[in-house]
């Protein structure tokens, strides 16, 4: 008896530390990474971390 367990899918999922941010300028909420997060909506750097 030879049973195949299927392909070994060794997927390395890199867990990126995304945090929730809110733009103070337009109120848009989005996920961002890093220190300097720019609002994708209005390109403002005036963002606030919600976590
Ligand atoms: Zn914005």
mmCIF file of the protein (N, C-alpha, C, O) and its ligand, coordinates in Angstrom:
data_MODEL
# 
_entry.id   MODEL 
# 
loop_
_entity.id 
_entity.type 
_entity.pdbx_number_of_molecules 
1 polymer     1 
2 non-polymer 1 
# 
_entity_poly.entity_id                      1 
_entity_poly.type                           'polypeptide(L)' 
_entity_poly.nstd_linkage                   no 
_entity_poly.nstd_monomer                   no 
_entity_poly.pdbx_seq_one_letter_code       
;(UNK)(UNK)(UNK)(UNK)(UNK)(UNK)(UNK)(UNK)(UNK)(UNK)(UNK)(UNK)(UNK)(UNK)(UNK)(UNK)
(UNK)(UNK)(UNK)(UNK)(UNK)(UNK)(UNK)(UNK)(UNK)(UNK)(UNK)(UNK)(UNK)(UNK)(UNK)(UNK)
(UNK)(UNK)(UNK)(UNK)(UNK)(UNK)(UNK)(UNK)(UNK)(UNK)(UNK)(UNK)(UNK)(UNK)(UNK)(UNK)
(UNK)(UNK)(UNK)
;
_entity_poly.pdbx_seq_one_letter_code_can   XXXXXXXXXXXXXXXXXXXXXXXXXXXXXXXXXXXXXXXXXXXXXXXXXXX 
_entity_poly.pdbx_strand_id                 A 
# 
loop_
_entity_poly_seq.entity_id 
_entity_poly_seq.num 
_entity_poly_seq.mon_id 
_entity_poly_seq.hetero 
1 1  UNK n 
1 2  UNK n 
1 3  UNK n 
1 4  UNK n 
1 5  UNK n 
1 6  UNK n 
1 7  UNK n 
1 8  UNK n 
1 9  UNK n 
1 10 UNK n 
1 11 UNK n 
1 12 UNK n 
1 13 UNK n 
1 14 UNK n 
1 15 UNK n 
1 16 UNK n 
1 17 UNK n 
1 18 UNK n 
1 19 UNK n 
1 20 UNK n 
1 21 UNK n 
1 22 UNK n 
1 23 UNK n 
1 24 UNK n 
1 25 UNK n 
1 26 UNK n 
1 27 UNK n 
1 28 UNK n 
1 29 UNK n 
1 30 UNK n 
1 31 UNK n 
1 32 UNK n 
1 33 UNK n 
1 34 UNK n 
1 35 UNK n 
1 36 UNK n 
1 37 UNK n 
1 38 UNK n 
1 39 UNK n 
1 40 UNK n 
1 41 UNK n 
1 42 UNK n 
1 43 UNK n 
1 44 UNK n 
1 45 UNK n 
1 46 UNK n 
1 47 UNK n 
1 48 UNK n 
1 49 UNK n 
1 50 UNK n 
1 51 UNK n 
# 
loop_
_struct_asym.id 
_struct_asym.entity_id 
A 1 
B 2 
# 
loop_
_chem_comp.id 
_chem_comp.type 
_chem_comp.mon_nstd_flag 
UNK 'L-peptide linking' . 
ZN  non-polymer         . 
# 
_pdbx_entity_nonpoly.entity_id   2 
_pdbx_entity_nonpoly.name        ? 
_pdbx_entity_nonpoly.comp_id     ZN 
# 
_pdbx_nonpoly_scheme.asym_id         B 
_pdbx_nonpoly_scheme.entity_id       2 
_pdbx_nonpoly_scheme.mon_id          ZN 
_pdbx_nonpoly_scheme.ndb_seq_num     1 
_pdbx_nonpoly_scheme.pdb_seq_num     101 
_pdbx_nonpoly_scheme.auth_seq_num    101 
_pdbx_nonpoly_scheme.pdb_mon_id      ZN 
_pdbx_nonpoly_scheme.auth_mon_id     ZN 
_pdbx_nonpoly_scheme.pdb_strand_id   A 
_pdbx_nonpoly_scheme.pdb_ins_code    . 
# 
loop_
_atom_site.group_PDB 
_atom_site.id 
_atom_site.type_symbol 
_atom_site.label_atom_id 
_atom_site.label_alt_id 
_atom_site.label_comp_id 
_atom_site.label_asym_id 
_atom_site.label_entity_id 
_atom_site.label_seq_id 
_atom_site.pdbx_PDB_ins_code 
_atom_site.Cartn_x 
_atom_site.Cartn_y 
_atom_site.Cartn_z 
_atom_site.occupancy 
_atom_site.B_iso_or_equiv 
_atom_site.pdbx_formal_charge 
_atom_site.auth_seq_id 
_atom_site.auth_comp_id 
_atom_site.auth_asym_id 
_atom_site.auth_atom_id 
_atom_site.pdbx_PDB_model_num 
ATOM   1   N  N  . UNK A 1 1  ? 0.841   -1.214 0.000  1.00 0.00 ? 1   UNK A N  1 
ATOM   2   C  CA . UNK A 1 1  ? 0.000   0.000  0.000  1.00 0.00 ? 1   UNK A CA 1 
ATOM   3   C  C  . UNK A 1 1  ? 0.872   1.260  0.000  1.00 0.00 ? 1   UNK A C  1 
ATOM   4   O  O  . UNK A 1 1  ? 1.692   1.493  0.888  1.00 0.00 ? 1   UNK A O  1 
ATOM   5   N  N  . UNK A 1 2  ? 0.659   2.006  -0.985 1.00 0.00 ? 2   UNK A N  1 
ATOM   6   C  CA . UNK A 1 2  ? 1.420   3.245  -1.068 1.00 0.00 ? 2   UNK A CA 1 
ATOM   7   C  C  . UNK A 1 2  ? 0.451   4.418  -1.205 1.00 0.00 ? 2   UNK A C  1 
ATOM   8   O  O  . UNK A 1 2  ? -0.173  4.622  -2.247 1.00 0.00 ? 2   UNK A O  1 
ATOM   9   N  N  . UNK A 1 3  ? 0.354   5.147  -0.167 1.00 0.00 ? 3   UNK A N  1 
ATOM   10  C  CA . UNK A 1 3  ? -0.583  6.260  -0.210 1.00 0.00 ? 3   UNK A CA 1 
ATOM   11  C  C  . UNK A 1 3  ? 0.159   7.580  -0.410 1.00 0.00 ? 3   UNK A C  1 
ATOM   12  O  O  . UNK A 1 3  ? 1.168   7.854  0.239  1.00 0.00 ? 3   UNK A O  1 
ATOM   13  N  N  . UNK A 1 4  ? -0.348  8.347  -1.282 1.00 0.00 ? 4   UNK A N  1 
ATOM   14  C  CA . UNK A 1 4  ? 0.278   9.643  -1.522 1.00 0.00 ? 4   UNK A CA 1 
ATOM   15  C  C  . UNK A 1 4  ? -0.496  10.728 -0.758 1.00 0.00 ? 4   UNK A C  1 
ATOM   16  O  O  . UNK A 1 4  ? -1.720  10.828 -0.834 1.00 0.00 ? 4   UNK A O  1 
ATOM   17  N  N  . UNK A 1 5  ? 0.230   11.482 -0.067 1.00 0.00 ? 5   UNK A N  1 
ATOM   18  C  CA . UNK A 1 5  ? -0.413  12.529 0.739  1.00 0.00 ? 5   UNK A CA 1 
ATOM   19  C  C  . UNK A 1 5  ? -0.546  13.831 -0.012 1.00 0.00 ? 5   UNK A C  1 
ATOM   20  O  O  . UNK A 1 5  ? -0.866  14.869 0.568  1.00 0.00 ? 5   UNK A O  1 
ATOM   21  N  N  . UNK A 1 6  ? -0.305  13.773 -1.268 1.00 0.00 ? 6   UNK A N  1 
ATOM   22  C  CA . UNK A 1 6  ? -0.423  15.001 -2.060 1.00 0.00 ? 6   UNK A CA 1 
ATOM   23  C  C  . UNK A 1 6  ? 0.867   15.788 -2.034 1.00 0.00 ? 6   UNK A C  1 
ATOM   24  O  O  . UNK A 1 6  ? 1.791   15.471 -1.285 1.00 0.00 ? 6   UNK A O  1 
ATOM   25  N  N  . UNK A 1 7  ? 0.916   16.773 -2.825 1.00 0.00 ? 7   UNK A N  1 
ATOM   26  C  CA . UNK A 1 7  ? 2.139   17.592 -2.884 1.00 0.00 ? 7   UNK A CA 1 
ATOM   27  C  C  . UNK A 1 7  ? 2.356   18.380 -1.588 1.00 0.00 ? 7   UNK A C  1 
ATOM   28  O  O  . UNK A 1 7  ? 1.441   18.954 -0.998 1.00 0.00 ? 7   UNK A O  1 
ATOM   29  N  N  . UNK A 1 8  ? 3.593   18.366 -1.201 1.00 0.00 ? 8   UNK A N  1 
ATOM   30  C  CA . UNK A 1 8  ? 3.917   19.108 0.025  1.00 0.00 ? 8   UNK A CA 1 
ATOM   31  C  C  . UNK A 1 8  ? 4.033   20.608 -0.293 1.00 0.00 ? 8   UNK A C  1 
ATOM   32  O  O  . UNK A 1 8  ? 5.056   21.098 -0.772 1.00 0.00 ? 8   UNK A O  1 
ATOM   33  N  N  . UNK A 1 9  ? 3.003   21.260 -0.018 1.00 0.00 ? 9   UNK A N  1 
ATOM   34  C  CA . UNK A 1 9  ? 2.989   22.699 -0.295 1.00 0.00 ? 9   UNK A CA 1 
ATOM   35  C  C  . UNK A 1 9  ? 3.561   23.461 0.892  1.00 0.00 ? 9   UNK A C  1 
ATOM   36  O  O  . UNK A 1 9  ? 2.855   23.846 1.824  1.00 0.00 ? 9   UNK A O  1 
ATOM   37  N  N  . UNK A 1 10 ? 4.844   23.657 0.816  1.00 0.00 ? 10  UNK A N  1 
ATOM   38  C  CA . UNK A 1 10 ? 5.499   24.381 1.902  1.00 0.00 ? 10  UNK A CA 1 
ATOM   39  C  C  . UNK A 1 10 ? 5.560   25.858 1.560  1.00 0.00 ? 10  UNK A C  1 
ATOM   40  O  O  . UNK A 1 10 ? 6.556   26.370 1.050  1.00 0.00 ? 10  UNK A O  1 
ATOM   41  N  N  . UNK A 1 11 ? 4.495   26.494 1.849  1.00 0.00 ? 11  UNK A N  1 
ATOM   42  C  CA . UNK A 1 11 ? 4.417   27.909 1.499  1.00 0.00 ? 11  UNK A CA 1 
ATOM   43  C  C  . UNK A 1 11 ? 4.865   28.753 2.686  1.00 0.00 ? 11  UNK A C  1 
ATOM   44  O  O  . UNK A 1 11 ? 4.322   28.678 3.788  1.00 0.00 ? 11  UNK A O  1 
ATOM   45  N  N  . UNK A 1 12 ? 5.846   29.529 2.412  1.00 0.00 ? 12  UNK A N  1 
ATOM   46  C  CA . UNK A 1 12 ? 6.327   30.423 3.462  1.00 0.00 ? 12  UNK A CA 1 
ATOM   47  C  C  . UNK A 1 12 ? 5.570   31.749 3.409  1.00 0.00 ? 12  UNK A C  1 
ATOM   48  O  O  . UNK A 1 12 ? 5.883   32.660 2.642  1.00 0.00 ? 12  UNK A O  1 
ATOM   49  N  N  . UNK A 1 13 ? 4.592   31.796 4.240  1.00 0.00 ? 13  UNK A N  1 
ATOM   50  C  CA . UNK A 1 13 ? 3.822   33.037 4.275  1.00 0.00 ? 13  UNK A CA 1 
ATOM   51  C  C  . UNK A 1 13 ? 4.491   34.025 5.219  1.00 0.00 ? 13  UNK A C  1 
ATOM   52  O  O  . UNK A 1 13 ? 4.502   33.848 6.437  1.00 0.00 ? 13  UNK A O  1 
ATOM   53  N  N  . UNK A 1 14 ? 5.027   35.034 4.639  1.00 0.00 ? 14  UNK A N  1 
ATOM   54  C  CA . UNK A 1 14 ? 5.673   36.051 5.459  1.00 0.00 ? 14  UNK A CA 1 
ATOM   55  C  C  . UNK A 1 14 ? 4.607   36.939 6.080  1.00 0.00 ? 14  UNK A C  1 
ATOM   56  O  O  . UNK A 1 14 ? 3.829   37.604 5.396  1.00 0.00 ? 14  UNK A O  1 
ATOM   57  N  N  . UNK A 1 15 ? 4.609   36.918 7.357  1.00 0.00 ? 15  UNK A N  1 
ATOM   58  C  CA . UNK A 1 15 ? 3.610   37.736 8.045  1.00 0.00 ? 15  UNK A CA 1 
ATOM   59  C  C  . UNK A 1 15 ? 4.096   39.174 8.152  1.00 0.00 ? 15  UNK A C  1 
ATOM   60  O  O  . UNK A 1 15 ? 4.966   39.515 8.954  1.00 0.00 ? 15  UNK A O  1 
ATOM   61  N  N  . UNK A 1 16 ? 3.517   39.962 7.343  1.00 0.00 ? 16  UNK A N  1 
ATOM   62  C  CA . UNK A 1 16 ? 3.879   41.376 7.391  1.00 0.00 ? 16  UNK A CA 1 
ATOM   63  C  C  . UNK A 1 16 ? 3.050   42.060 8.468  1.00 0.00 ? 16  UNK A C  1 
ATOM   64  O  O  . UNK A 1 16 ? 1.847   41.848 8.619  1.00 0.00 ? 16  UNK A O  1 
ATOM   65  N  N  . UNK A 1 17 ? 3.748   42.863 9.180  1.00 0.00 ? 17  UNK A N  1 
ATOM   66  C  CA . UNK A 1 17 ? 3.060   43.557 10.271 1.00 0.00 ? 17  UNK A CA 1 
ATOM   67  C  C  . UNK A 1 17 ? 2.322   44.777 9.738  1.00 0.00 ? 17  UNK A C  1 
ATOM   68  O  O  . UNK A 1 17 ? 2.841   45.893 9.709  1.00 0.00 ? 17  UNK A O  1 
ATOM   69  N  N  . UNK A 1 18 ? 1.128   44.522 9.331  1.00 0.00 ? 18  UNK A N  1 
ATOM   70  C  CA . UNK A 1 18 ? 0.331   45.640 8.849  1.00 0.00 ? 18  UNK A CA 1 
ATOM   71  C  C  . UNK A 1 18 ? -0.491  46.216 9.999  1.00 0.00 ? 18  UNK A C  1 
ATOM   72  O  O  . UNK A 1 18 ? -1.060  45.497 10.820 1.00 0.00 ? 18  UNK A O  1 
ATOM   73  N  N  . UNK A 1 19 ? -0.523  47.486 10.015 1.00 0.00 ? 19  UNK A N  1 
ATOM   74  C  CA . UNK A 1 19 ? -1.303  48.149 11.048 1.00 0.00 ? 19  UNK A CA 1 
ATOM   75  C  C  . UNK A 1 19 ? -2.363  49.033 10.415 1.00 0.00 ? 19  UNK A C  1 
ATOM   76  O  O  . UNK A 1 19 ? -2.265  49.484 9.274  1.00 0.00 ? 19  UNK A O  1 
ATOM   77  N  N  . UNK A 1 20 ? -3.361  49.242 11.219 1.00 0.00 ? 20  UNK A N  1 
ATOM   78  C  CA . UNK A 1 20 ? -4.449  50.077 10.719 1.00 0.00 ? 20  UNK A CA 1 
ATOM   79  C  C  . UNK A 1 20 ? -4.119  51.536 10.963 1.00 0.00 ? 20  UNK A C  1 
ATOM   80  O  O  . UNK A 1 20 ? -3.710  51.933 12.054 1.00 0.00 ? 20  UNK A O  1 
ATOM   81  N  N  . UNK A 1 21 ? -4.304  52.306 9.936  1.00 0.00 ? 21  UNK A N  1 
ATOM   82  C  CA . UNK A 1 21 ? -4.038  53.735 10.047 1.00 0.00 ? 21  UNK A CA 1 
ATOM   83  C  C  . UNK A 1 21 ? -5.258  54.530 9.608  1.00 0.00 ? 21  UNK A C  1 
ATOM   84  O  O  . UNK A 1 21 ? -6.098  54.080 8.829  1.00 0.00 ? 21  UNK A O  1 
ATOM   85  N  N  . UNK A 1 22 ? -5.302  55.703 10.138 1.00 0.00 ? 22  UNK A N  1 
ATOM   86  C  CA . UNK A 1 22 ? -6.368  56.603 9.726  1.00 0.00 ? 22  UNK A CA 1 
ATOM   87  C  C  . UNK A 1 22 ? -5.770  57.935 9.338  1.00 0.00 ? 22  UNK A C  1 
ATOM   88  O  O  . UNK A 1 22 ? -4.927  58.491 10.042 1.00 0.00 ? 22  UNK A O  1 
ATOM   89  N  N  . UNK A 1 23 ? -6.209  58.419 8.235  1.00 0.00 ? 23  UNK A N  1 
ATOM   90  C  CA . UNK A 1 23 ? -5.713  59.694 7.758  1.00 0.00 ? 23  UNK A CA 1 
ATOM   91  C  C  . UNK A 1 23 ? -6.443  60.824 8.488  1.00 0.00 ? 23  UNK A C  1 
ATOM   92  O  O  . UNK A 1 23 ? -7.670  60.849 8.571  1.00 0.00 ? 23  UNK A O  1 
ATOM   93  N  N  . UNK A 1 24 ? -5.660  61.736 9.002  1.00 0.00 ? 24  UNK A N  1 
ATOM   94  C  CA . UNK A 1 24 ? -6.268  62.854 9.719  1.00 0.00 ? 24  UNK A CA 1 
ATOM   95  C  C  . UNK A 1 24 ? -6.856  63.886 8.762  1.00 0.00 ? 24  UNK A C  1 
ATOM   96  O  O  . UNK A 1 24 ? -7.711  64.696 9.121  1.00 0.00 ? 24  UNK A O  1 
ATOM   97  N  N  . UNK A 1 25 ? -6.377  63.821 7.575  1.00 0.00 ? 25  UNK A N  1 
ATOM   98  C  CA . UNK A 1 25 ? -6.788  64.840 6.608  1.00 0.00 ? 25  UNK A CA 1 
ATOM   99  C  C  . UNK A 1 25 ? -8.150  64.519 5.985  1.00 0.00 ? 25  UNK A C  1 
ATOM   100 O  O  . UNK A 1 25 ? -9.047  65.361 5.953  1.00 0.00 ? 25  UNK A O  1 
ATOM   101 N  N  . UNK A 1 26 ? -8.284  63.282 5.490  1.00 0.00 ? 26  UNK A N  1 
ATOM   102 C  CA . UNK A 1 26 ? -9.521  62.945 4.779  1.00 0.00 ? 26  UNK A CA 1 
ATOM   103 C  C  . UNK A 1 26 ? -10.343 61.890 5.516  1.00 0.00 ? 26  UNK A C  1 
ATOM   104 O  O  . UNK A 1 26 ? -11.464 61.578 5.113  1.00 0.00 ? 26  UNK A O  1 
ATOM   105 N  N  . UNK A 1 27 ? -9.781  61.340 6.600  1.00 0.00 ? 27  UNK A N  1 
ATOM   106 C  CA . UNK A 1 27 ? -10.537 60.369 7.383  1.00 0.00 ? 27  UNK A CA 1 
ATOM   107 C  C  . UNK A 1 27 ? -10.521 58.965 6.809  1.00 0.00 ? 27  UNK A C  1 
ATOM   108 O  O  . UNK A 1 27 ? -11.259 58.096 7.271  1.00 0.00 ? 27  UNK A O  1 
ATOM   109 N  N  . UNK A 1 28 ? -9.700  58.740 5.823  1.00 0.00 ? 28  UNK A N  1 
ATOM   110 C  CA . UNK A 1 28 ? -9.611  57.428 5.198  1.00 0.00 ? 28  UNK A CA 1 
ATOM   111 C  C  . UNK A 1 28 ? -8.870  56.447 6.105  1.00 0.00 ? 28  UNK A C  1 
ATOM   112 O  O  . UNK A 1 28 ? -7.830  56.780 6.674  1.00 0.00 ? 28  UNK A O  1 
ATOM   113 N  N  . UNK A 1 29 ? -9.410  55.243 6.234  1.00 0.00 ? 29  UNK A N  1 
ATOM   114 C  CA . UNK A 1 29 ? -8.729  54.213 7.014  1.00 0.00 ? 29  UNK A CA 1 
ATOM   115 C  C  . UNK A 1 29 ? -8.129  53.196 6.057  1.00 0.00 ? 29  UNK A C  1 
ATOM   116 O  O  . UNK A 1 29 ? -8.749  52.786 5.076  1.00 0.00 ? 29  UNK A O  1 
ATOM   117 N  N  . UNK A 1 30 ? -6.898  52.803 6.377  1.00 0.00 ? 30  UNK A N  1 
ATOM   118 C  CA . UNK A 1 30 ? -6.195  51.890 5.493  1.00 0.00 ? 30  UNK A CA 1 
ATOM   119 C  C  . UNK A 1 30 ? -5.144  51.136 6.283  1.00 0.00 ? 30  UNK A C  1 
ATOM   120 O  O  . UNK A 1 30 ? -4.858  51.463 7.435  1.00 0.00 ? 30  UNK A O  1 
ATOM   121 N  N  . UNK A 1 31 ? -4.568  50.114 5.644  1.00 0.00 ? 31  UNK A N  1 
ATOM   122 C  CA . UNK A 1 31 ? -3.516  49.336 6.286  1.00 0.00 ? 31  UNK A CA 1 
ATOM   123 C  C  . UNK A 1 31 ? -2.173  49.787 5.756  1.00 0.00 ? 31  UNK A C  1 
ATOM   124 O  O  . UNK A 1 31 ? -1.983  49.969 4.554  1.00 0.00 ? 31  UNK A O  1 
ATOM   125 N  N  . UNK A 1 32 ? -1.256  49.959 6.673  1.00 0.00 ? 32  UNK A N  1 
ATOM   126 C  CA . UNK A 1 32 ? 0.040   50.437 6.245  1.00 0.00 ? 32  UNK A CA 1 
ATOM   127 C  C  . UNK A 1 32 ? 1.174   49.725 6.949  1.00 0.00 ? 32  UNK A C  1 
ATOM   128 O  O  . UNK A 1 32 ? 0.988   49.096 7.991  1.00 0.00 ? 32  UNK A O  1 
ATOM   129 N  N  . UNK A 1 33 ? 2.337   49.835 6.366  1.00 0.00 ? 33  UNK A N  1 
ATOM   130 C  CA . UNK A 1 33 ? 3.534   49.221 6.926  1.00 0.00 ? 33  UNK A CA 1 
ATOM   131 C  C  . UNK A 1 33 ? 4.616   50.283 7.027  1.00 0.00 ? 33  UNK A C  1 
ATOM   132 O  O  . UNK A 1 33 ? 4.767   51.126 6.143  1.00 0.00 ? 33  UNK A O  1 
ATOM   133 N  N  . UNK A 1 34 ? 5.354   50.228 8.105  1.00 0.00 ? 34  UNK A N  1 
ATOM   134 C  CA . UNK A 1 34 ? 6.489   51.124 8.224  1.00 0.00 ? 34  UNK A CA 1 
ATOM   135 C  C  . UNK A 1 34 ? 6.209   52.320 9.121  1.00 0.00 ? 34  UNK A C  1 
ATOM   136 O  O  . UNK A 1 34 ? 5.152   52.452 9.738  1.00 0.00 ? 34  UNK A O  1 
ATOM   137 N  N  . UNK A 1 35 ? 7.209   53.174 9.157  1.00 0.00 ? 35  UNK A N  1 
ATOM   138 C  CA . UNK A 1 35 ? 7.083   54.340 10.032 1.00 0.00 ? 35  UNK A CA 1 
ATOM   139 C  C  . UNK A 1 35 ? 6.325   55.463 9.353  1.00 0.00 ? 35  UNK A C  1 
ATOM   140 O  O  . UNK A 1 35 ? 5.432   56.091 9.922  1.00 0.00 ? 35  UNK A O  1 
ATOM   141 N  N  . UNK A 1 36 ? 6.722   55.685 8.115  1.00 0.00 ? 36  UNK A N  1 
ATOM   142 C  CA . UNK A 1 36 ? 6.069   56.769 7.396  1.00 0.00 ? 36  UNK A CA 1 
ATOM   143 C  C  . UNK A 1 36 ? 4.972   56.202 6.513  1.00 0.00 ? 36  UNK A C  1 
ATOM   144 O  O  . UNK A 1 36 ? 5.223   55.661 5.436  1.00 0.00 ? 36  UNK A O  1 
ATOM   145 N  N  . UNK A 1 37 ? 3.776   56.341 6.992  1.00 0.00 ? 37  UNK A N  1 
ATOM   146 C  CA . UNK A 1 37 ? 2.656   55.811 6.226  1.00 0.00 ? 37  UNK A CA 1 
ATOM   147 C  C  . UNK A 1 37 ? 1.933   56.967 5.545  1.00 0.00 ? 37  UNK A C  1 
ATOM   148 O  O  . UNK A 1 37 ? 1.574   57.968 6.165  1.00 0.00 ? 37  UNK A O  1 
ATOM   149 N  N  . UNK A 1 38 ? 1.742   56.790 4.280  1.00 0.00 ? 38  UNK A N  1 
ATOM   150 C  CA . UNK A 1 38 ? 1.082   57.837 3.507  1.00 0.00 ? 38  UNK A CA 1 
ATOM   151 C  C  . UNK A 1 38 ? -0.317  57.360 3.113  1.00 0.00 ? 38  UNK A C  1 
ATOM   152 O  O  . UNK A 1 38 ? -0.507  56.227 2.670  1.00 0.00 ? 38  UNK A O  1 
ATOM   153 N  N  . UNK A 1 39 ? -1.244  58.219 3.279  1.00 0.00 ? 39  UNK A N  1 
ATOM   154 C  CA . UNK A 1 39 ? -2.616  57.915 2.919  1.00 0.00 ? 39  UNK A CA 1 
ATOM   155 C  C  . UNK A 1 39 ? -2.725  57.668 1.412  1.00 0.00 ? 39  UNK A C  1 
ATOM   156 O  O  . UNK A 1 39 ? -2.320  58.506 0.607  1.00 0.00 ? 39  UNK A O  1 
ATOM   157 N  N  . UNK A 1 40 ? -3.271  56.519 1.045  1.00 0.00 ? 40  UNK A N  1 
ATOM   158 C  CA . UNK A 1 40 ? -3.392  56.220 -0.387 1.00 0.00 ? 40  UNK A CA 1 
ATOM   159 C  C  . UNK A 1 40 ? -4.437  57.078 -1.087 1.00 0.00 ? 40  UNK A C  1 
ATOM   160 O  O  . UNK A 1 40 ? -4.473  57.171 -2.314 1.00 0.00 ? 40  UNK A O  1 
ATOM   161 N  N  . UNK A 1 41 ? -5.262  57.687 -0.297 1.00 0.00 ? 41  UNK A N  1 
ATOM   162 C  CA . UNK A 1 41 ? -6.339  58.482 -0.879 1.00 0.00 ? 41  UNK A CA 1 
ATOM   163 C  C  . UNK A 1 41 ? -5.887  59.899 -1.249 1.00 0.00 ? 41  UNK A C  1 
ATOM   164 O  O  . UNK A 1 41 ? -6.098  60.369 -2.367 1.00 0.00 ? 41  UNK A O  1 
ATOM   165 N  N  . UNK A 1 42 ? -5.259  60.560 -0.271 1.00 0.00 ? 42  UNK A N  1 
ATOM   166 C  CA . UNK A 1 42 ? -4.899  61.961 -0.512 1.00 0.00 ? 42  UNK A CA 1 
ATOM   167 C  C  . UNK A 1 42 ? -3.398  62.205 -0.429 1.00 0.00 ? 42  UNK A C  1 
ATOM   168 O  O  . UNK A 1 42 ? -2.935  63.342 -0.525 1.00 0.00 ? 42  UNK A O  1 
ATOM   169 N  N  . UNK A 1 43 ? -2.639  61.116 -0.248 1.00 0.00 ? 43  UNK A N  1 
ATOM   170 C  CA . UNK A 1 43 ? -1.178  61.181 -0.198 1.00 0.00 ? 43  UNK A CA 1 
ATOM   171 C  C  . UNK A 1 43 ? -0.639  62.008 0.972  1.00 0.00 ? 43  UNK A C  1 
ATOM   172 O  O  . UNK A 1 43 ? 0.483   62.514 0.931  1.00 0.00 ? 43  UNK A O  1 
ATOM   173 N  N  . UNK A 1 44 ? -1.451  62.130 1.994  1.00 0.00 ? 44  UNK A N  1 
ATOM   174 C  CA . UNK A 1 44 ? -1.019  62.908 3.142  1.00 0.00 ? 44  UNK A CA 1 
ATOM   175 C  C  . UNK A 1 44 ? -0.214  62.044 4.114  1.00 0.00 ? 44  UNK A C  1 
ATOM   176 O  O  . UNK A 1 44 ? -0.496  60.859 4.288  1.00 0.00 ? 44  UNK A O  1 
ATOM   177 N  N  . UNK A 1 45 ? 0.773   62.645 4.733  1.00 0.00 ? 45  UNK A N  1 
ATOM   178 C  CA . UNK A 1 45 ? 1.564   61.915 5.720  1.00 0.00 ? 45  UNK A CA 1 
ATOM   179 C  C  . UNK A 1 45 ? 1.003   62.085 7.117  1.00 0.00 ? 45  UNK A C  1 
ATOM   180 O  O  . UNK A 1 45 ? 1.527   61.529 8.082  1.00 0.00 ? 45  UNK A O  1 
ATOM   181 N  N  . UNK A 1 46 ? -0.033  62.835 7.214  1.00 0.00 ? 46  UNK A N  1 
ATOM   182 C  CA . UNK A 1 46 ? -0.656  63.104 8.518  1.00 0.00 ? 46  UNK A CA 1 
ATOM   183 C  C  . UNK A 1 46 ? -1.613  61.959 8.868  1.00 0.00 ? 46  UNK A C  1 
ATOM   184 O  O  . UNK A 1 46 ? -2.834  62.098 8.801  1.00 0.00 ? 46  UNK A O  1 
ATOM   185 N  N  . UNK A 1 47 ? -1.021  60.837 9.241  1.00 0.00 ? 47  UNK A N  1 
ATOM   186 C  CA . UNK A 1 47 ? -1.821  59.662 9.544  1.00 0.00 ? 47  UNK A CA 1 
ATOM   187 C  C  . UNK A 1 47 ? -1.643  59.254 11.001 1.00 0.00 ? 47  UNK A C  1 
ATOM   188 O  O  . UNK A 1 47 ? -0.647  59.584 11.645 1.00 0.00 ? 47  UNK A O  1 
ATOM   189 N  N  . UNK A 1 48 ? -2.629  58.533 11.496 1.00 0.00 ? 48  UNK A N  1 
ATOM   190 C  CA . UNK A 1 48 ? -2.602  58.123 12.878 1.00 0.00 ? 48  UNK A CA 1 
ATOM   191 C  C  . UNK A 1 48 ? -2.804  56.612 12.965 1.00 0.00 ? 48  UNK A C  1 
ATOM   192 O  O  . UNK A 1 48 ? -3.684  56.042 12.318 1.00 0.00 ? 48  UNK A O  1 
ATOM   193 N  N  . UNK A 1 49 ? -1.956  55.979 13.790 1.00 0.00 ? 49  UNK A N  1 
ATOM   194 C  CA . UNK A 1 49 ? -2.060  54.538 13.954 1.00 0.00 ? 49  UNK A CA 1 
ATOM   195 C  C  . UNK A 1 49 ? -3.222  54.210 14.897 1.00 0.00 ? 49  UNK A C  1 
ATOM   196 O  O  . UNK A 1 49 ? -3.343  54.803 15.969 1.00 0.00 ? 49  UNK A O  1 
ATOM   197 N  N  . UNK A 1 50 ? -4.057  53.282 14.498 1.00 0.00 ? 50  UNK A N  1 
ATOM   198 C  CA . UNK A 1 50 ? -5.234  52.940 15.303 1.00 0.00 ? 50  UNK A CA 1 
ATOM   199 C  C  . UNK A 1 50 ? -4.989  51.727 16.185 1.00 0.00 ? 50  UNK A C  1 
ATOM   200 O  O  . UNK A 1 50 ? -5.875  51.339 16.946 1.00 0.00 ? 50  UNK A O  1 
ATOM   201 N  N  . UNK A 1 51 ? -3.819  51.121 16.105 1.00 0.00 ? 51  UNK A N  1 
ATOM   202 C  CA . UNK A 1 51 ? -3.566  49.921 16.900 1.00 0.00 ? 51  UNK A CA 1 
ATOM   203 C  C  . UNK A 1 51 ? -2.539  50.144 17.976 1.00 0.00 ? 51  UNK A C  1 
ATOM   204 O  O  . UNK A 1 51 ? -2.222  49.221 18.727 1.00 0.00 ? 51  UNK A O  1 
HETATM 205 ZN ZN . ZN  B 2 .  ? -6.066  60.990 3.394  1.00 0.00 ? 101 ZN  A ZN 1 
# 
